[in-house]
Amino acid sequence: MKNTGFLIVALMFTACTSAKTPEELQGKEGDIRCQPTSIPPPVDYQPETLPLLCIHASIDALSDKVQQSTDVSGDILFTKSCLDFDIPDNLQFVIGAQISEGFSGSDNQDLRLPLPSAIDIRDYAEVPPGASLPENIEIPDEQALLVGKLTRFKGVTYLKLVNIANIRSAGGQSYLETLTQVAQDNMSDYMRVDGPGVYALFLAKTPLAYISGRVSRDQAATPNALVISQDGTFLSLTNQQGQYTIAAAKGQGAIAAYDLDTGAHGEKVLPIEEAGSINPKTNELVQTPATQKALPDLDDLNLTGVDIDLNTPTASMTETNLNFESSNLGSWDLLGNGSVLSEKVASVFPDSPETYYAFLSTGSGALGGIASGLTRDFEIPDGVTKMGVEYNFVSQEYPGWVNSQYNDMFYILIGGERVFLHRETVNDNAGSWLDFYQTLGNVTESNASGNGVEQKFGGKVGTRTKIFDIARCSGQRTRVIFAVSDLGDTIYDTAALINRIWFE
């Protein structure tokens, strides 16, 4: 079995001629949003007042329960309402700390907090009327916890991953203790408690991968670059060597990086699998670059190198070829495996007057053996408010592996965005697949077997049309990215067929 690799989808950035407000930049899935040439930096969250029902106690008052090796003072926060943060479903709030201005902020700072079950908060803090005491949280002995610093970026609160904690015991009490220096040496300089602010510790309900790497532009390290996980939970910054560390949830993930000074942008999409998973197709261990190992000792933390290159698009649209009828890719830039085909067009686009379509495959020739992308910059004409795409989606995962972890994906991105413009997977289409069982492109080189998919795509979703609102970038340049990616392994191939795009 091949080792599952990962994809650099594109070096993406939307160069718009006018900057937008943070609110306009947020948007939602289906929007195309403009990006300014510089990006406001994230700001650590500093709440002016605590919520009425927030239960808190001073660290000084808990000095007999909290071991500190350095000068730290502030409040322990016992309810998630203290955070003013919409906690993702895959994280459970454990305890927080509001660190005061007296914090030294020196390198290698550590922080030890008592578990909620280790003390009776009523002995140290007044419980507001109507408030409920924090629940005791059962934490497995080898479970690592995330330490996140609440940080605002473009009007949204993120967790800046500053450390990882484990349970320690001392004097008959249980504590959450941040990583040792040995483990921190394997991470970026930002993996530490780094000054006053609001910190929170979370238990991960689902497996997380801790990903590290280097951000660069023209082969030179990019310090102080912003790195964000695709699900919009975690945020990090690179050190002077361009190194970063961030967390990402299990599944199909993406890591985006931005140069705050120039707006240059890069992104990688990669599968994140749970350690020890068995591939039932081969009965072998799943091997992906962002697998979380068991953590009996956090000094052995497994960090996977995921390097990101930054680019600002410079190409201009010199000819149309929006329906690929030139029989070649023309101004489209290809990453991985792709081509322009006319074979079996009546089977994949039966009502289309066009002869040719673009073919993107996760098979032979894909980057890392896992994914391929097609990108292009467009000068969106004044007055144009919509972009349409006509496509089909085919896969060897049908019929045998629908509703499994082999959830291959087709997606559309807009350069500079951290939200998919469109995304659909093999499992999303469960119940909608149509029998196909035909050969297209490089599927003849696939290693798939069984279920009648040898050298054939087993299923197709049929011709589909999506219309996207692009009014916000009317008259400006934007980059469009189409891509496909394997998830779980590289054995069974998936492809996107793009018949045409248009503006209206």
N, C-alpha and C positions, 0 to 999 in steps of 0.2 A: 504494500500500500504506500502511496506517496505521502510525504508529510504535507499537511495542509499549510499553504503559505498565506500571504496577505497581499492586498492590492493597494497601490497608490492610485487612487481613482483619478485625480487630476491635480494640477497646481492651479487652484481656482480663486478668482477674485472678480467681483463685479465692479468695474470702474465707471461710476456714474459721475456726471458733471456737477451735481449739487448734493450737498450733505443733507441728511434727514435728521429729524429728532429721534431720540432713543425710542419713543413710543412707535414711531413709524418703522423703525428698524426691527421691531419685534415681530409684527405681523402674525401669520398663522400658516399652517400647511396649505399650499395652493397659491400663496402669494409669491410674487417676485419682489424682493425688496432691494433698494439701492444701498450701496456701501460707500461711505466717504473715503477719501484717500488717507485719512488718519482716523484712529479709533480712540475714544476716551478710555482711559485705563480703568480697571475695576477698583472699587473703593471698599475697604473693610467696613462691615456693618457696625455701627455704634448707636444702639437704641438710646434715646433720651430718657425714656421712662419704661418701667417694666409693666406688663399687663396686670390688671387688678387681681386676677386669680393666679398669678405666677408665684409659685412657692420657691423662695430662695433663702439662702443663709450665707453669711460671710465665711470666706475661707479661714479667716482668723478664728472665728468661733468654732470651727471644725478642726482646729489645729491638732487636737488629740486624735483625730481620725484621718487626717491627711498628712502624708509625709512629703515634705518638700526639700529638695536639695538646693534650691535657689530661691531668690527673693521674688515670690509671687503673692499678690494679694488681689482680692476681688470677691465675687459672689458665686456660690454654687447654685445652679438652676435645676429645679427638680421636676418641672413640667414642660412639655413641648410647646405650650402656649407662650413660654418665655422667648421663643426663638423668632416668632413672626416669619416663619418659613414653612412653605408647603412641602412636607416631607414625602418623598417618593414612596410608592407602595413597597419597594424592595428593601427599605431601610426602617429600622425600629429605633426610636430615640431612647437612649439609656440615661444620660446625664449631661449637663452642660456647665460651663463656667464663663462668667463675665469677668474678664481680667481687667484690672484697673490700670490707670496711667502710670502707677508706680512700678509696673513690670519692667525688668531690665532689657528684655528683647535681645539678649546676647545669643550668639550661636550655641547650638547643642543644648538649648533649653529643654527641660523635660517637665512633665506635668503629671501629678498623680492625684486621682480623684477617688473618693469612696463610692462603692456600689450603693445604689439606693437601698438594697436589702441589708446593708452592713450597719446602718444607723437608723435611729428613730428620729425623723426630721422634726418631730414635735418638741424634742429636747433642745433644738437649736434655732428654730424659726417659727414664727407665728403663721398658722394656717388660716388664710382668709376664709370668711364664711362662704359656704357653697362650694369651696374647692375640694377636690379629692386628692388623697395622698397618692404619690407615685406608686405604681405597681412594682412588685418584685419581678425581676426579669431573669428567667433561666438562661444562662449563657454557657454553652459547651466549654469544657476545659481548654480545648485547643482552638477556640474561635477567636479570630482577630477582630478588632473593632476599629472603625474609621474615626479619626479625629479631623473634623472639618471646621474651618473658620468661615463664618457667614460673611459673604462678600457680595456687594451689589455691582452688577455690570449691565449697562443699558436698561436700567429699571427693573432687573430681575435678580433675585437672590440665588446665589450658587454656594456650594461648599468648596472652599479652597482646601484641597487635601494637604494637610500640614504634617500628618503623622498617622501611625497605626499603633493601636494599643493592645495589650493582652492583660489577662487577669493574673495578678500576683497576690501573695499572701504574706502578711507580716503582723506579728503580735496578735494573732487570732482574728484579724480583720482581712477582708478581701478588698483589693484595689484594682482600678484600671490604670495601667502604667504605660507610658509611651515608649517607643522603641529605644533600644540601646544605641550607642554611638556606632557600633559595628554595622548594624542594619542601616543607619542613616548614611553611612559612607557610601552605600550602594544606591543612594537616591540623590535627588537634586538638593541644592541648598535650601529650597523652599519647603522641604519636608521637615518642618520643625515648628514648634509654637513660637511665633515670630513677633510678639508685641501685643499691646492692648487690643481688646476686641471680644467678640462672642465666639466661644468654641463649643462644639457639641460632639459627643461620642455616639456612634450609631452601631447597632448590630445589623449585619447584612443578612436579610432573610433568604436571599438567593446568592449563588456563588458570584464573587467579584474577581476580576483580574486586576492586578496592579501593573501598570504598563509604564515603562520608562523609555526614553529615547533622546534624540538630539534634533533640534530645529535649526535649519540652516538655509541660507540663500546664497546662490552662486558659490557653493561649497564653503562659505564662511559661517561660523556659528552666529545665531541670532539671540543675543541676550534679552531678557525681559519680554520675550514673546509670550502672548497669551495662548494657552492650550485649553480646549473645552471638549468634554465628552459629548457625543452626539445626542444622548438622551437629555442633555440640558441640566444634569445634576452637579457634575464636578468641574472644577476650574483649577488651573495651575499656571505658574509662570516659570519661564526658563531662567537658569542662572547665567553667569558670565560665559560659561562654556556652551550655552544653548541647550543644556540638559533639563529634562522635566520628568516628573512622576505624576501619574493620574490613575484613577480607578475607573473601571468600566463594568457594566453589568453583563451577565451571560447572554449570549445570543449574537445577532449580527450587530456589531458596533462600529462606530466611527470616531476618529479623533481629528479635530480641526485645530489649526494653529494660525495665529495672526501676528504680524508685525504691527504693533500699535502706532509706530511712527509713520509708516508708509501705507498700511492697509494690505500689504502683500499677504497672500493666504495660501495654505496648503491643507490637504486632507488625506487621511487614509481610512479605508474601510477594511475591517478584518473580522473573522469569526472568533468568538470567545466561547470555549467549551469548558465544561467542568472536568477537573482532573479525574482520571480513572475511568472515564466513560469508555464503553466498549462499542465499536462499530459492528452492528449485527450483520452487515454485508460481508465482513471479513473476519469477525471475531477477534480483531486486534484492537489495541488501545488507540483511542483517538489522540492525534497529535496536532495541536494547533499552537500558534506562536504566543498566544496570550492565555495559557492555561494556568489556573491557580493551583499551586501545590498545597498539600496539607502543611499546616504551620505549627508543628509542635515547638519549634524555636523560631521566633521571628527574625533572628539573625540569619536564617537560611531562606529568607523571602526570595521567591523566584520572580525576578523582574525581566520582562521581555523587551528587547530593544526594538522600538518602532520609531524609525527616523522619518522626519517630515521635511520636505523641501518646499520653500516658498516661491511663488511666482506672481507677477503682475502681468495680465494678458496684454500683448502688444499687437496681435494680428487684427486685421480689419476684414470685413466681408467684401470680397472682390467679385464674387459671382453668387448666383442663387443656389441651385442644386439642393433645394429643400425637399425634393422628392426622389433624389438619387438617380434621376433619369439620365444623367451624364454617364451612367454605368461605372462610375468610380467615386471615391470619397471626396475628391476635390479639396475644398477648404476645411473639411472636417479633419480633426486630429485624432489619431487612433492610438490607444494604449492597449496592448494585449492582442487578442485575436479578433479580427473583424474584416468584413469585406462587403461588397455590393453584389447581390445575387438576383437572378431572375428565375432560378429553378423552382418549379412547383408553386409559382405565384398564384395560380388559380386555386390552390388548396389552402394557402395561408391568407390571401386577400382576394376572395372570389368576386367581390363587387368593385374592385379598384380598376380604374382605367390605366394605372401606371404599370410598367413592366418590371421595374427594379425596386429593390428594398435593401436597407442596410441590415447586416447580420452581425450580432455581437454574441460571442460564445465564451463559456467558462472552460471549454475543452482545450485541446492541444494549442499551445501558443499563448494562452492566457497568462497574465502576470502572476508569478508565483504559482502557476498552475491552478489559479482559483478564480480570476475575474478579469474583465475587459471593460474598457470605457471608450466613449466617443464624445469629443468635446468640440465646441466652436463658439467664437465670439460673434455677437450680432449687434449691429447698430439698430436699435428698435426705432422705427420711424415715428415722427410726431403724430399723435392722434391714434396710434395703435394701442388697443387696450387688452387684447386677448392673444394667446398663443394656443394653437391646437396641435395635437399629436395623434397620429393613427398608427397602431402597433399591434403586434401579436406576441405571445409569450409561449415558448415551447420547452418541454423538459423531459429528461429520461427518469426523473424522480416519480413521474406518473407511469404506471399505476401503483407500483410496489411500495413507494416511500412517502406518499402523501400523509400528512399528520404525523410526521416523525421529526427527529432533530435535523434531518437533511432538508432544511427549509430554504432552498436556493431563492435568490431574490433578483428582481428587476427594479431599478429605481431611476428617477430623474432628479438631478440636483441643479441648483443655480449657483454659479460661482460666488464665493464669499458667504454662502449661507451655511448654517449648521443644522438646518431642518430640511428633510427630504421634501422636494416639491411633489413627488409622487413615489409611492413604494408599494409593491405587491409581491407576495411570496407564493411558493408552492402551496403552503398550507392555507393561505388566504383564499385560494381558489378551490379548496376542497368542495366537491359537489358541483363545480362549474367546468371541470376539465372535459374536453372532448377527445375521443380517440383520434390519433393521428398516425402513428406507426409508419413514419416515412423518414427517409434520409435527407438531411440538409447540411450544407457546409462541411465542417470538420467532424461531424458526429461519427463518421466512419472510423475515426481514430480513438473513439471512446473505449474504456475498459469495462463498461457496464455489461452485465449479463443477467439473464433471467427476465421473466415477464415480457418477453418479446421485444426488448429495447436494444438488443445488440445492433449497433450501427444505425439506430433509428431513435428519433424522439417519440416517446410513447404518447404524449398528449400535447394539446394546444388549448389556449383559452378562447380562440377565435378573434376576429377583428374587433378592436376596441378603440374608442376615441375619447380623449380627455381634453378639456378646455381649461386653460389657466389664465387668471387675471394678471396682466402685466402692466396695468395702467401706471403704476408708480415709477416705472422706468421708461416710459414713453419718451422717445427722443434721446435715449442714452444707450450706452453700451452695456450688454450683459452677456455672461457666459452660460451656455446650456451644456449639461453633461448627461449622457445616457450611459448606464452601466449595468452589468450583471455580475453576480457573485455567488459562488458556492458557499454552502454552510455545512460543516460537519465532515466532509471529505471531498476529494477531487475525482471520485470514481465515476459518478453519473453526471452528465453534462446538462446544462440549461442554456437557453439562448433567448435574446430579445430580437424581434424583427421590427424594424421601424420603417414604415412605408412612406410617410411624409410628415412634415410639420408645416404650419402656416401661421400667418399673422393676420389679425382682423381688427 
